[in-house]
Amino acid sequence: MSTLIKGMEMPHNCNECRLCAFIPVGDYGIHRKCLPLNANAEITIRRVDCPLVPIQPHGRLIDADILAAKCDDPYWCVWLSDIDDTPTVIPAEPEEEETK
């Protein structure tokens, strides 16, 4: 299962990421750690195995599998009311709803 963090912008490197932490090392040292990966963070780049993925601008995202389960006729099976009634998985961002 994935988690969406609303309002979080995609960081360009680990140093900008809110999911990385400063860990004290010894008396004066500081270590940067990626919390989701439990690994060393990079300062100037994003790690190749970074678990964050961008979500493109979108409207309301629904569960298409629910619509597919209603289809008896593969050529004509989805009504607009079916789309309206399908649960929202990820809601549209407010500024994206305004442009529609």
Summary of the structure (lengths in Angstrom):
residues: 100
radius of gyration: 20.3
end to end distance: 29.4
largest distance: 69.3
contacts: 185
relative contact order: 0.15
helix: 20%
strand: 19%
